């Protein structure tokens, strides 16, 4: 079957580092995307990994291991505004996991 | 650019009524899609289109129809609304239809639909 699995909730302290894991199962895989969604808002694109390894975009990094069908999103120097839901997704078409709700606490 | 626009923002329907959710984009994107979002279920793909005249079903297509007569517009029709279709609906678009390249999608603000 086709699926993506990610933790439903994560809590982390402001200024810390948090990692959100994603495992996937699909017959046709091109890459893993990550999206952020604040409450009441629309999802916005964060990053994409087509190849194995780490992609860095400012405080956010994303990692992919195709052989392990696994990826993660790493958020550094957490800020209160990072409190949101984070979704991994594979393409094509773009299919999303159920999302991880990140709460950043002081 | 307005990006991806959706109308209406909010809608209340009675069971059995029909309606069309509108979606338009002004970025000349080939790929467009519709998702519904329910608590704890993430975003589930309803229908998608890789260009004018071409549509395909996603994970949860039942109860919904789509058509793509122009590059800009991708309306979603509910023919006979049911309470199970109460949800937030998002339209999204991306530039390329090349396999694997729809990974960066631009989402509209969403339509919050309640069916009573």
Backbone of each chain as ProteinMPNN parsed JSONL, in Angstrom:
{"seq_chain_A": "XXXXXXXXXXXXXXXXXXXXXXXXXXXXXXXXXXXXXXXXXXXXXXXXXXXXXXXXXXXXXXXXXXXXXXXXXXXXXXXXXXXXXXXXXXXXXXXXXXXXXXXXXX", "coords_chain_A": {"N_chain_A": [[0.817, -1.188, 0.0], [0.192, 2.384, 0.014], [1.541, 4.873, 2.018], [2.228, 7.333, 4.564], [3.939, 7.867, 7.548], [4.032, 9.694, 10.5], [4.874, 11.276, 13.641], [2.151, 12.238, 15.802], [2.163, 14.389, 17.571], [4.506, 16.755, 18.871], [6.483, 18.249, 21.361], [8.539, 20.969, 22.195], [11.228, 22.98, 23.541], [11.626, 26.499, 23.455], [14.28, 27.757, 21.515], [15.583, 25.367, 21.366], [16.395, 22.275, 19.546], [14.501, 20.37, 17.264], [13.381, 17.283, 15.9], [11.432, 15.947, 13.35], [10.139, 13.013, 12.34], [9.576, 10.939, 9.439], [8.222, 8.208, 7.862], [7.78, 6.294, 4.92], [5.75, 4.569, 2.512], [5.497, 3.494, -0.672], [4.794, 2.767, -4.105], [5.689, 4.235, -6.235], [8.073, 6.58, -6.144], [9.299, 9.828, -5.992], [10.323, 11.862, -4.477], [10.612, 13.572, -1.28], [8.622, 15.874, 0.345], [8.2, 18.729, 2.524], [5.839, 20.489, 4.454], [4.489, 23.363, 6.094], [1.931, 24.338, 8.342], [0.1, 26.773, 9.836], [-2.338, 27.23, 12.449], [-5.565, 27.639, 11.167], [-4.617, 28.54, 8.788], [-3.23, 28.176, 5.42], [-1.415, 25.389, 4.005], [2.136, 25.731, 3.59], [4.982, 25.492, 1.517], [8.037, 24.009, 2.559], [10.473, 22.477, 2.15], [12.314, 20.181, -0.004], [13.378, 16.926, -0.834], [14.96, 15.164, -3.224], [17.045, 13.479, -3.598], [19.189, 11.302, -1.645], [20.292, 12.492, 1.516], [21.093, 15.644, 3.117], [19.261, 18.649, 3.099], [19.525, 22.09, 3.47], [17.855, 24.921, 4.683], [18.086, 27.805, 5.891], [17.035, 27.958, 9.199], [15.839, 25.556, 9.012], [16.182, 22.126, 8.14], [16.191, 19.305, 5.97], [16.085, 15.797, 5.605], [16.768, 12.84, 3.73], [16.555, 9.333, 3.276], [16.549, 7.077, 0.926], [16.904, 4.321, 0.825], [16.067, 3.481, 3.297], [13.5, 4.328, 3.318], [12.784, 6.737, 4.584], [12.638, 9.888, 6.188], [13.408, 13.119, 7.596], [12.538, 16.191, 9.237], [14.33, 18.88, 10.415], [14.357, 21.279, 12.87], [15.937, 24.107, 13.953], [17.063, 26.273, 16.642], [14.566, 26.939, 17.851], [11.592, 28.862, 17.638], [8.8, 30.639, 19.034], [6.97, 31.133, 17.045], [7.24, 28.958, 15.42], [5.486, 27.074, 16.203], [3.185, 24.953, 14.947], [1.585, 22.859, 12.466], [3.243, 20.204, 10.825], [3.83, 18.665, 7.771], [4.784, 15.763, 6.018], [5.237, 14.72, 2.639], [4.818, 12.848, -0.359], [5.497, 12.65, -3.889], [4.614, 11.869, -7.223], [0.987, 12.076, -7.753], [0.905, 14.72, -5.234], [0.881, 13.422, -2.076], [-0.097, 13.481, 1.256], [1.138, 13.012, 4.631], [-0.409, 12.538, 7.907], [0.307, 14.574, 9.513], [2.258, 16.426, 11.934], [1.872, 17.915, 14.984], [3.506, 20.573, 16.223], [4.437, 21.958, 19.236], [5.829, 24.735, 20.657], [7.349, 25.614, 23.589], [7.932, 27.947, 26.241]], "CA_chain_A": [[0.0, 0.0, 0.0], [0.887, 3.655, 0.027], [1.276, 5.573, 3.261], [3.277, 8.081, 5.245], [3.75, 7.839, 8.989], [4.773, 10.7, 11.26], [4.275, 11.399, 14.983], [1.02, 13.165, 15.8], [2.465, 15.592, 18.345], [5.844, 16.929, 19.433], [6.635, 19.472, 22.142], [9.943, 21.32, 22.359], [11.458, 24.243, 24.231], [12.143, 27.607, 22.655], [15.728, 27.78, 21.401], [16.097, 24.003, 21.212], [16.325, 21.633, 18.226], [13.526, 19.288, 17.226], [13.394, 16.482, 14.673], [10.152, 15.311, 13.05], [10.431, 11.889, 11.459], [8.555, 10.519, 8.487], [8.507, 7.0, 7.092], [6.809, 6.215, 3.835], [5.644, 3.337, 1.735], [4.829, 3.778, -1.923], [5.38, 2.047, -5.225], [6.347, 5.191, -7.109], [8.569, 7.639, -5.266], [10.2, 10.772, -6.641], [10.978, 12.693, -3.487], [9.849, 13.859, -0.07], [8.431, 17.309, 0.607], [7.735, 19.128, 3.849], [4.99, 21.664, 4.476], [4.121, 23.924, 7.396], [0.603, 24.931, 8.366], [-0.351, 27.371, 11.091], [-3.774, 27.082, 12.692], [-6.426, 28.528, 10.395], [-3.959, 28.963, 7.548], [-3.009, 27.206, 4.354], [-0.065, 24.809, 4.017], [3.16, 26.399, 2.79], [6.102, 24.614, 1.203], [9.279, 24.272, 3.289], [11.667, 21.902, 1.552], [12.126, 18.995, -0.839], [14.546, 16.078, -1.048], [14.835, 14.167, -4.286], [18.171, 12.564, -3.432], [19.605, 11.057, -0.273], [21.153, 13.503, 2.114], [20.553, 16.753, 3.883], [19.037, 19.928, 2.442], [19.422, 23.102, 4.509], [17.251, 26.197, 4.318], [18.039, 28.619, 7.097], [16.943, 27.177, 10.443], [15.221, 24.27, 8.726], [16.903, 21.172, 7.305], [15.426, 18.09, 5.725], [16.957, 14.668, 5.286], [16.117, 11.7, 3.086], [17.259, 8.085, 3.008], [15.674, 6.271, 0.081], [17.044, 2.898, 1.14], [15.312, 3.242, 4.531], [12.164, 4.927, 3.155], [12.741, 7.55, 5.809], [13.125, 11.252, 6.126], [13.069, 13.936, 8.759], [12.65, 17.645, 9.208], [15.042, 19.35, 11.602], [14.161, 22.704, 13.119], [16.909, 24.58, 14.927], [16.811, 27.567, 17.279], [13.116, 27.03, 17.809], [10.928, 30.088, 18.048], [7.378, 30.417, 19.328], [6.229, 31.157, 15.788], [7.352, 27.661, 14.752], [4.353, 26.244, 16.619], [2.382, 24.742, 13.738], [1.578, 21.468, 12.029], [4.215, 19.935, 9.772], [3.419, 17.516, 6.982], [5.624, 15.23, 4.959], [4.43, 14.35, 1.48], [5.583, 12.362, -1.518], [4.88, 12.951, -5.186], [3.476, 12.626, -7.758], [0.594, 13.381, -7.226], [1.372, 14.988, -3.878], [0.104, 12.742, -1.05], [0.39, 13.962, 2.544], [0.94, 12.326, 5.881], [-1.455, 13.118, 8.721], [0.817, 15.785, 10.13], [2.792, 16.463, 13.296], [1.607, 19.215, 15.603], [4.639, 21.006, 17.045], [4.194, 23.025, 20.209], [7.058, 25.296, 21.206], [7.044, 26.196, 24.9], [8.984, 28.82, 26.786]], "C_chain_A": [[0.858, 1.248, 0.0], [0.538, 4.386, 1.312], [2.489, 6.374, 3.695], [2.943, 8.085, 6.722], [4.628, 8.902, 9.637], [4.112, 10.84, 12.622], [3.17, 12.438, 14.968], [1.344, 14.469, 16.526], [3.907, 15.585, 18.823], [5.849, 18.25, 20.205], [8.115, 19.732, 22.359], [10.059, 22.713, 22.97], [12.026, 25.28, 23.272], [13.673, 27.622, 22.69], [16.349, 26.42, 21.167], [16.027, 23.549, 19.754], [15.291, 20.524, 18.308], [13.584, 18.597, 15.874], [12.04, 15.805, 14.52], [10.41, 14.249, 11.989], [9.249, 11.539, 10.561], [9.025, 9.243, 7.796], [7.415, 6.838, 6.05], [6.851, 4.854, 3.167], [4.865, 3.674, 0.474], [5.536, 3.049, -3.051], [6.128, 2.984, -6.164], [6.784, 6.397, -6.319], [9.555, 8.519, -6.023], [10.944, 11.629, -5.637], [10.051, 12.981, -2.34], [9.817, 15.365, 0.161], [7.997, 17.514, 2.044], [6.964, 20.431, 3.73], [4.705, 22.07, 5.917], [2.722, 24.514, 7.299], [0.302, 25.469, 9.757], [-1.858, 27.231, 11.202], [-4.565, 28.12, 11.891], [-5.845, 28.963, 9.068], [-3.86, 27.852, 6.526], [-1.612, 26.604, 4.491], [0.884, 25.619, 3.142], [4.365, 25.472, 2.675], [7.338, 25.019, 1.987], [10.502, 23.757, 2.542], [11.323, 20.638, 0.785], [13.44, 18.258, -0.949], [14.232, 15.071, -2.144], [15.905, 13.089, -4.13], [18.47, 12.365, -1.951], [20.466, 12.2, 0.237], [20.368, 14.617, 2.751], [20.414, 18.0, 3.013], [18.817, 20.974, 3.543], [18.836, 24.383, 3.951], [17.098, 27.013, 5.583], [18.022, 27.755, 8.345], [16.378, 25.784, 10.222], [16.14, 23.42, 7.854], [16.01, 19.963, 7.095], [16.367, 17.024, 5.203], [16.143, 13.56, 4.649], [17.08, 10.526, 2.979], [16.304, 7.203, 2.21], [15.735, 4.797, 0.454], [16.253, 2.529, 2.395], [13.871, 3.739, 4.446], [11.856, 5.846, 4.33], [13.268, 8.943, 5.544], [12.809, 11.969, 7.413], [13.235, 15.404, 8.453], [13.284, 18.076, 10.516], [14.845, 20.855, 11.727], [15.108, 23.133, 14.238], [16.502, 25.939, 15.485], [15.313, 27.865, 17.281], [12.604, 28.367, 18.329], [9.45, 29.781, 18.261], [6.568, 30.357, 18.032], [6.336, 29.864, 14.994], [6.254, 26.702, 15.193], [3.37, 26.163, 15.462], [2.3, 23.237, 13.508], [2.528, 21.315, 10.854], [3.844, 18.621, 9.091], [4.553, 17.074, 6.072], [4.689, 14.752, 3.845], [5.332, 13.8, 0.397], [4.796, 12.64, -2.787], [5.321, 11.915, -6.211], [2.274, 11.686, -7.922], [1.005, 13.523, -5.762], [0.409, 14.391, -2.865], [0.735, 13.055, 0.306], [0.236, 12.935, 3.656], [-0.094, 13.067, 6.71], [-0.981, 14.329, 9.514], [1.288, 15.594, 11.555], [2.553, 17.847, 13.849], [2.759, 19.527, 16.552], [4.207, 22.149, 17.947], [5.532, 23.465, 20.776], [6.691, 26.016, 22.505], [8.226, 26.999, 25.422], [9.778, 28.129, 27.888]], "O_chain_A": [[2.087, 1.179, -0.012], [-0.638, 4.506, 1.657], [3.614, 6.13, 3.258], [1.789, 8.284, 7.103], [5.822, 8.994, 9.353], [2.922, 10.557, 12.761], [3.236, 13.409, 14.213], [0.857, 15.532, 16.143], [4.461, 14.533, 19.141], [5.285, 19.245, 19.75], [8.867, 18.809, 22.673], [9.124, 23.512, 22.923], [12.815, 24.955, 22.385], [14.282, 27.513, 23.755], [17.522, 26.328, 20.805], [15.659, 24.31, 18.859], [15.215, 19.815, 19.312], [13.804, 19.231, 14.842], [11.555, 15.163, 15.451], [10.846, 14.556, 10.88], [8.092, 11.808, 10.884], [10.108, 9.211, 7.211], [6.263, 7.206, 6.281], [7.829, 4.111, 3.245], [3.709, 4.091, 0.543], [6.727, 2.75, -2.963], [7.09, 2.577, -6.816], [5.941, 7.17, -5.863], [10.516, 8.03, -6.617], [12.06, 12.076, -5.901], [8.858, 12.684, -2.396], [10.851, 16.033, 0.168], [7.495, 16.599, 2.698], [7.363, 21.349, 3.014], [4.683, 21.241, 6.827], [2.369, 25.12, 6.288], [0.256, 24.718, 10.731], [-2.566, 27.126, 10.201], [-4.273, 29.315, 11.934], [-6.498, 29.674, 8.304], [-4.341, 26.739, 6.738], [-0.717, 27.248, 5.038], [0.496, 26.128, 2.091], [4.716, 24.764, 3.619], [7.665, 26.202, 2.082], [11.457, 24.502, 2.321], [10.224, 20.096, 0.892], [14.493, 18.869, -1.133], [13.344, 14.231, -1.997], [15.691, 11.931, -4.487], [18.054, 13.163, -1.11], [21.254, 12.792, -0.5], [19.149, 14.545, 2.904], [21.335, 18.362, 2.281], [18.009, 20.76, 4.447], [19.249, 24.872, 2.899], [16.082, 26.915, 6.271], [18.899, 26.911, 8.53], [16.424, 24.934, 11.111], [16.793, 23.929, 6.943], [15.175, 19.638, 7.94], [17.312, 17.304, 4.465], [14.974, 13.362, 4.981], [18.252, 10.689, 2.641], [15.356, 6.648, 2.765], [14.721, 4.101, 0.403], [15.816, 1.387, 2.538], [13.106, 3.587, 5.399], [10.812, 5.742, 4.973], [14.213, 9.143, 4.781], [12.029, 11.481, 8.231], [13.964, 15.802, 7.544], [12.835, 17.686, 11.594], [15.133, 21.608, 10.797], [15.075, 22.58, 15.337], [15.704, 26.659, 14.885], [14.862, 28.896, 16.783], [13.105, 28.918, 19.309], [8.921, 28.799, 17.741], [5.592, 29.612, 17.94], [5.619, 29.677, 14.011], [6.107, 25.626, 14.614], [2.796, 27.169, 15.047], [2.873, 22.447, 14.259], [2.608, 22.189, 9.99], [3.583, 17.611, 9.744], [5.205, 17.899, 5.432], [3.524, 14.429, 4.076], [6.475, 14.232, 0.25], [3.581, 12.839, -2.753], [6.302, 11.196, -6.025], [2.52, 10.518, -8.223], [1.407, 12.546, -5.13], [-0.75, 14.799, -2.795], [1.945, 12.914, 0.486], [-0.668, 12.1, 3.633], [-0.606, 14.103, 6.284], [-1.79, 15.031, 10.119], [0.799, 14.733, 12.286], [2.977, 18.841, 13.26], [2.963, 18.838, 17.551], [3.684, 23.165, 17.49], [6.281, 22.65, 21.315], [5.84, 26.905, 22.52], [9.376, 26.739, 25.069], [10.697, 28.723, 28.452]]}, "seq_chain_B": "XXXXXXXXXXXXXXXXXXXXXXXXXXXXXXXXXXXXXXXXXXXXXXXXXXXXXXXXXXXXXXXXXXXXXXXXXXXXXXXXXXXXXXXXXXXXXXXXXXXXXXXXXXXXXXXXXXXX", "coords_chain_B": {"N_chain_B": [[0.696, 39.335, -8.679], [-2.113, 37.346, -7.805], [-1.95, 34.788, -6.954], [-3.158, 31.717, -5.779], [-6.575, 31.609, -5.687], [-9.603, 31.178, -3.852], [-13.085, 30.705, -3.739], [-16.307, 30.247, -2.204], [-15.197, 31.678, 0.997], [-16.402, 30.691, 3.262], [-19.091, 28.384, 3.708], [-22.366, 27.173, 4.151], [-24.312, 24.371, 3.777], [-27.316, 22.535, 3.096], [-28.129, 19.088, 3.551], [-28.084, 17.258, 0.568], [-28.11, 19.43, -1.13], [-26.509, 21.119, -3.895], [-23.335, 22.419, -4.948], [-20.677, 24.543, -6.16], [-17.285, 24.786, -5.607], [-15.017, 27.323, -6.133], [-11.881, 27.713, -7.788], [-9.001, 29.425, -8.701], [-5.999, 30.288, -10.471], [-3.27, 32.46, -11.171], [-0.763, 32.014, -12.146], [0.003, 30.616, -14.304], [0.183, 27.87, -13.987], [0.47, 24.414, -14.658], [-0.344, 22.187, -13.218], [-2.95, 21.341, -11.05], [-4.835, 20.883, -8.027], [-7.157, 19.408, -5.67], [-7.757, 19.273, -2.2], [-9.053, 17.874, 0.823], [-9.353, 18.677, 4.255], [-9.513, 17.259, 7.339], [-9.898, 17.077, 10.898], [-7.146, 15.485, 12.389], [-6.734, 13.919, 10.165], [-5.072, 14.844, 8.263], [-4.156, 16.099, 5.01], [-6.113, 15.181, 2.367], [-6.12, 13.96, -0.887], [-8.371, 14.842, -3.394], [-9.153, 15.254, -6.19], [-7.127, 15.746, -9.134], [-5.363, 17.648, -11.66], [-3.501, 17.654, -14.638], [-3.402, 19.427, -16.641], [-5.275, 21.514, -18.929], [-8.339, 20.028, -19.697], [-7.636, 17.543, -18.72], [-8.101, 15.353, -16.117], [-7.874, 13.6, -12.975], [-8.495, 11.041, -10.505], [-8.047, 11.278, -6.952], [-7.282, 10.241, -3.636], [-9.757, 10.295, -2.288], [-12.233, 10.532, -4.034], [-15.012, 10.182, -4.237], [-18.277, 11.505, -4.522], [-17.577, 13.94, -5.474], [-17.012, 16.075, -8.277], [-14.925, 17.181, -10.961], [-13.658, 19.52, -13.402], [-11.599, 20.766, -16.035], [-11.406, 23.267, -17.897], [-9.924, 25.438, -18.612], [-6.532, 26.662, -18.23], [-6.366, 28.244, -15.981], [-8.523, 27.809, -14.189], [-10.118, 25.602, -11.854], [-12.662, 24.142, -10.879], [-14.51, 22.622, -8.175], [-17.072, 20.364, -7.782], [-19.848, 19.619, -5.751], [-22.283, 17.351, -5.915], [-24.485, 16.366, -4.484], [-24.722, 17.24, -1.476], [-23.409, 15.891, 1.575], [-23.402, 15.3, 5.146], [-20.928, 14.151, 5.782], [-19.191, 15.424, 4.152], [-18.526, 17.755, 5.291], [-15.932, 19.904, 5.894], [-12.62, 21.351, 5.498], [-11.636, 22.758, 2.526], [-8.996, 22.755, 0.279], [-7.439, 24.231, -2.484], [-4.783, 23.761, -4.778], [-1.792, 24.537, -6.632], [0.841, 23.853, -9.009], [3.875, 24.383, -10.881], [4.996, 22.571, -12.799], [4.302, 19.613, -14.7], [5.842, 17.493, -14.997], [6.894, 14.254, -14.107], [7.144, 13.804, -10.679], [7.689, 16.423, -10.147], [5.793, 18.007, -9.002], [6.131, 18.779, -6.427], [6.367, 21.178, -5.038], [3.852, 22.951, -4.085], [1.432, 25.539, -4.366], [-0.861, 26.821, -2.201], [-4.318, 27.711, -1.961], [-6.382, 29.895, 0.152], [-8.37, 28.365, 1.301], [-11.643, 26.844, 1.717], [-14.209, 26.786, 3.996], [-16.473, 24.425, 4.666], [-19.672, 23.538, 5.726], [-21.994, 21.01, 6.161], [-25.277, 20.489, 6.84]], "CA_chain_B": [[-0.013, 38.048, -8.797], [-2.983, 37.001, -6.699], [-1.633, 33.428, -6.539], [-4.306, 30.819, -5.853], [-7.733, 32.173, -4.999], [-10.721, 30.276, -3.668], [-14.346, 31.276, -3.265], [-16.332, 31.225, -1.11], [-14.369, 31.355, 2.154], [-17.252, 29.904, 4.151], [-20.348, 27.987, 3.09], [-23.204, 26.217, 4.855], [-25.244, 23.709, 2.869], [-28.173, 21.497, 3.646], [-27.955, 17.781, 2.915], [-28.731, 17.121, -0.726], [-27.879, 20.589, -1.996], [-25.296, 21.068, -4.709], [-22.623, 23.685, -5.063], [-19.354, 24.503, -6.784], [-16.2, 25.551, -4.997], [-14.214, 27.885, -7.2], [-10.441, 27.845, -7.598], [-8.328, 30.031, -9.853], [-4.606, 30.687, -10.252], [-2.791, 33.354, -12.226], [0.676, 31.771, -12.27], [0.179, 29.766, -15.485], [0.568, 26.544, -13.535], [-0.2, 23.309, -15.342], [-0.843, 21.191, -12.273], [-3.842, 21.835, -9.996], [-5.376, 19.781, -7.229], [-8.074, 19.7, -4.562], [-7.603, 18.492, -0.997], [-9.893, 18.168, 1.961], [-8.633, 18.522, 5.509], [-10.337, 16.976, 8.5], [-9.062, 16.938, 12.096], [-6.466, 14.207, 12.568], [-6.646, 13.142, 8.923], [-4.151, 15.463, 7.316], [-4.711, 16.58, 3.747], [-6.399, 14.056, 1.493], [-6.278, 14.381, -2.265], [-9.687, 14.512, -3.952], [-8.934, 15.174, -7.64], [-6.069, 16.604, -9.616], [-5.353, 17.872, -13.102], [-2.158, 17.968, -15.152], [-3.538, 20.407, -17.703], [-6.645, 21.715, -19.398], [-8.961, 18.864, -20.294], [-7.129, 16.3, -18.134], [-8.283, 15.244, -14.67], [-7.738, 12.247, -12.447], [-8.966, 10.9, -9.133], [-7.095, 11.111, -5.884], [-7.592, 9.233, -2.62], [-11.141, 10.352, -1.811], [-12.972, 11.249, -5.078], [-16.453, 9.933, -4.268], [-19.128, 12.623, -4.142], [-17.018, 15.166, -6.036], [-16.677, 16.117, -9.693], [-14.092, 18.302, -11.384], [-13.379, 19.699, -14.816], [-10.528, 21.752, -16.238], [-11.589, 23.785, -19.251], [-8.862, 26.413, -18.851], [-5.377, 26.493, -17.349], [-6.498, 29.052, -14.768], [-9.623, 27.471, -13.289], [-10.297, 24.179, -11.522], [-13.764, 24.095, -9.915], [-14.874, 21.36, -7.534], [-18.529, 20.318, -7.639], [-20.52, 18.662, -4.893], [-23.565, 17.179, -6.589], [-25.521, 16.168, -3.479], [-23.903, 17.353, -0.275], [-23.679, 15.021, 2.722], [-22.685, 15.774, 6.338], [-19.553, 13.644, 5.762], [-18.38, 16.323, 3.346], [-18.134, 18.888, 6.123], [-14.474, 19.869, 5.89], [-11.96, 22.501, 4.9], [-11.188, 22.376, 1.199], [-7.894, 23.547, -0.252], [-7.011, 24.09, -3.864], [-3.352, 24.007, -4.871], [-1.261, 24.458, -7.987], [2.29, 23.878, -9.154], [4.243, 24.79, -12.233], [5.35, 21.556, -13.784], [3.612, 18.331, -14.629], [6.832, 16.431, -15.155], [6.775, 13.319, -12.997], [7.929, 14.106, -9.494], [8.006, 17.842, -10.004], [4.702, 18.765, -8.385], [6.383, 18.726, -4.992], [6.164, 22.496, -4.449], [2.527, 23.412, -4.469], [0.945, 26.782, -3.782], [-2.213, 26.57, -1.734], [-5.254, 28.797, -1.724], [-6.692, 30.113, 1.571], [-9.308, 27.359, 1.79], [-13.086, 27.061, 1.876], [-14.733, 26.024, 5.137], [-17.806, 23.976, 4.28], [-20.458, 22.803, 6.706], [-23.212, 20.431, 5.603], [-26.162, 20.158, 7.974]], "C_chain_B": [[-0.881, 37.796, -7.573], [-2.652, 35.612, -6.17], [-2.815, 32.519, -6.781], [-5.447, 31.429, -5.04], [-8.856, 31.148, -4.938], [-11.943, 31.063, -3.201], [-15.381, 30.174, -3.174], [-15.358, 30.851, -0.001], [-15.129, 30.459, 3.122], [-18.538, 29.555, 3.412], [-21.059, 26.991, 4.002], [-24.22, 25.677, 3.87], [-26.149, 22.788, 3.653], [-27.908, 20.202, 2.889], [-28.753, 17.723, 1.611], [-28.542, 18.301, -1.662], [-26.603, 20.387, -2.808], [-24.624, 22.429, -4.69], [-21.28, 23.451, -5.736], [-18.402, 25.38, -5.999], [-15.288, 26.024, -6.124], [-12.74, 27.962, -6.812], [-9.84, 28.43, -8.866], [-6.896, 30.373, -9.475], [-4.128, 31.498, -11.447], [-1.298, 33.198, -12.45], [1.0, 30.899, -13.476], [0.674, 28.369, -15.111], [-0.223, 25.478, -14.267], [-0.945, 22.407, -14.367], [-1.727, 21.872, -11.233], [-4.48, 20.662, -9.279], [-6.318, 20.308, -6.159], [-7.808, 18.728, -3.423], [-8.728, 18.838, -0.029], [-9.085, 17.884, 3.227], [-9.62, 18.382, 6.647], [-9.428, 16.769, 9.7], [-8.46, 15.543, 12.21], [-6.267, 13.394, 11.307], [-5.656, 13.735, 7.932], [-4.881, 15.991, 6.1], [-4.899, 15.376, 2.83], [-6.755, 14.554, 0.099], [-7.609, 13.908, -2.825], [-9.563, 14.252, -5.462], [-7.747, 16.051, -7.991], [-6.104, 16.674, -11.136], [-3.946, 18.256, -13.546], [-2.215, 18.927, -16.333], [-4.986, 20.513, -18.128], [-7.148, 20.462, -20.096], [-8.564, 17.531, -19.694], [-7.325, 16.331, -16.625], [-8.136, 13.797, -14.247], [-8.156, 12.231, -10.987], [-7.809, 10.769, -8.165], [-7.552, 10.022, -4.927], [-9.079, 9.152, -2.273], [-12.037, 11.071, -2.825], [-14.49, 11.147, -4.997], [-17.24, 11.125, -3.746], [-18.68, 13.946, -4.724], [-16.754, 15.004, -7.532], [-15.791, 17.317, -9.97], [-14.064, 18.358, -12.898], [-12.301, 20.76, -14.928], [-10.617, 22.227, -17.688], [-10.527, 24.822, -19.61], [-7.686, 26.112, -17.932], [-5.608, 27.14, -15.991], [-7.465, 28.488, -13.739], [-9.765, 25.973, -13.083], [-11.401, 24.071, -10.473], [-14.041, 22.694, -9.401], [-16.377, 21.372, -7.273], [-18.951, 19.233, -6.66], [-21.935, 18.523, -5.44], [-24.719, 17.04, -5.607], [-24.814, 16.104, -2.123], [-24.386, 16.431, 0.846], [-22.908, 15.555, 3.933], [-21.228, 15.315, 6.377], [-18.623, 14.527, 4.921], [-18.081, 17.649, 4.059], [-16.62, 18.834, 6.311], [-13.942, 21.241, 5.481], [-11.354, 22.034, 3.58], [-10.109, 23.337, 0.717], [-7.655, 23.202, -1.713], [-5.522, 24.425, -3.911], [-2.913, 23.907, -6.32], [0.255, 24.416, -7.948], [2.639, 23.991, -10.62], [4.313, 23.626, -13.205], [4.544, 20.282, -13.606], [4.591, 17.171, -14.841], [6.817, 15.552, -13.914], [7.713, 13.691, -11.864], [8.102, 15.572, -9.23], [6.879, 18.652, -9.404], [4.902, 18.899, -6.894], [6.184, 20.062, -4.303], [4.836, 23.046, -4.931], [2.161, 24.667, -3.689], [-0.526, 26.581, -3.447], [-3.03, 27.859, -1.666], [-5.605, 28.879, -0.249], [-7.704, 29.124, 2.147], [-10.758, 27.825, 1.808], [-13.565, 26.173, 3.01], [-16.189, 25.711, 4.888], [-18.437, 23.185, 5.415], [-21.723, 22.31, 6.035], [-24.077, 19.954, 6.771], [-27.266, 19.182, 7.565]], "O_chain_B": [[-0.446, 38.005, -6.441], [-3.032, 35.282, -5.047], [-3.411, 32.538, -7.858], [-5.294, 31.725, -3.856], [-9.037, 30.351, -5.859], [-11.838, 31.969, -2.374], [-15.354, 29.246, -3.982], [-14.746, 29.785, -0.068], [-14.544, 29.563, 3.732], [-19.019, 30.334, 2.589], [-20.437, 26.084, 4.554], [-24.912, 26.444, 3.201], [-25.798, 22.32, 4.737], [-27.509, 20.224, 1.725], [-29.927, 18.088, 1.561], [-28.787, 18.185, -2.863], [-25.738, 19.589, -2.45], [-25.262, 23.454, -4.447], [-20.814, 22.319, -5.862], [-18.668, 26.557, -5.756], [-14.846, 25.234, -6.958], [-12.399, 28.238, -5.662], [-10.139, 27.978, -9.972], [-6.604, 30.703, -8.325], [-4.529, 31.253, -12.585], [-0.633, 34.134, -12.893], [2.146, 30.488, -13.654], [1.476, 27.767, -15.825], [-1.429, 25.613, -14.473], [-2.04, 21.926, -14.659], [-1.32, 22.851, -10.608], [-4.646, 19.583, -9.849], [-6.285, 21.483, -5.793], [-7.654, 17.525, -3.636], [-9.28, 19.938, -0.055], [-8.252, 16.978, 3.265], [-10.448, 19.26, 6.891], [-8.292, 16.326, 9.535], [-9.173, 14.542, 12.138], [-5.7, 12.303, 11.355], [-5.434, 13.165, 6.864], [-6.074, 16.292, 6.155], [-3.95, 14.642, 2.554], [-7.583, 15.45, -0.066], [-7.941, 12.725, -2.746], [-9.842, 13.15, -5.934], [-7.399, 16.975, -7.255], [-6.77, 15.883, -11.804], [-3.284, 19.077, -12.911], [-1.192, 19.208, -16.957], [-5.823, 19.7, -17.735], [-6.479, 19.906, -20.967], [-9.085, 16.492, -20.098], [-6.798, 17.203, -15.935], [-8.258, 12.882, -15.062], [-8.172, 13.264, -10.317], [-6.749, 10.235, -8.491], [-8.131, 9.016, -5.338], [-9.598, 8.07, -1.999], [-12.562, 12.138, -2.505], [-15.191, 11.942, -5.623], [-16.935, 11.683, -2.692], [-19.324, 14.972, -4.5], [-16.332, 13.943, -7.992], [-15.891, 18.344, -9.299], [-14.395, 17.391, -13.584], [-12.115, 21.563, -14.013], [-9.987, 21.663, -18.583], [-10.263, 25.056, -20.789], [-7.837, 25.379, -16.955], [-5.114, 26.656, -14.973], [-7.258, 28.665, -12.539], [-9.563, 25.179, -14.002], [-11.103, 23.921, -9.288], [-13.831, 21.706, -10.104], [-16.892, 22.28, -6.62], [-18.487, 18.095, -6.722], [-22.701, 19.486, -5.426], [-25.814, 17.541, -5.863], [-24.369, 15.041, -1.689], [-25.584, 16.22, 1.039], [-21.869, 16.195, 3.767], [-20.379, 16.006, 6.941], [-17.402, 14.381, 4.984], [-17.458, 18.545, 3.489], [-16.085, 17.85, 6.821], [-14.7, 22.157, 5.164], [-10.644, 21.03, 3.534], [-10.278, 24.557, 0.74], [-7.67, 22.037, -2.112], [-5.056, 25.284, -3.162], [-3.578, 23.272, -7.138], [0.88, 24.877, -6.993], [1.811, 23.731, -11.494], [3.757, 23.686, -14.301], [4.157, 19.924, -12.493], [4.19, 16.007, -14.858], [6.737, 16.055, -12.794], [8.915, 13.87, -12.062], [8.62, 15.945, -8.178], [6.992, 19.874, -9.302], [3.936, 19.114, -6.161], [5.865, 20.099, -3.115], [4.722, 23.545, -6.05], [2.524, 24.834, -2.525], [-1.329, 26.217, -4.306], [-2.515, 28.935, -1.362], [-5.178, 28.028, 0.532], [-7.873, 29.058, 3.365], [-11.057, 29.016, 1.9], [-13.356, 24.96, 2.993], [-17.04, 26.601, 4.895], [-17.822, 22.285, 5.987], [-22.445, 23.088, 5.412], [-23.657, 19.124, 7.577], [-28.092, 18.802, 8.394]]}, "name": "protein", "num_of_chains": 2, "seq": "XXXXXXXXXXXXXXXXXXXXXXXXXXXXXXXXXXXXXXXXXXXXXXXXXXXXXXXXXXXXXXXXXXXXXXXXXXXXXXXXXXXXXXXXXXXXXXXXXXXXXXXXXXXXXXXXXXXXXXXXXXXXXXXXXXXXXXXXXXXXXXXXXXXXXXXXXXXXXXXXXXXXXXXXXXXXXXXXXXXXXXXXXXXXXXXXXXXXXXXXXXXXXXXXXXXXXXXXXXXXXX"}
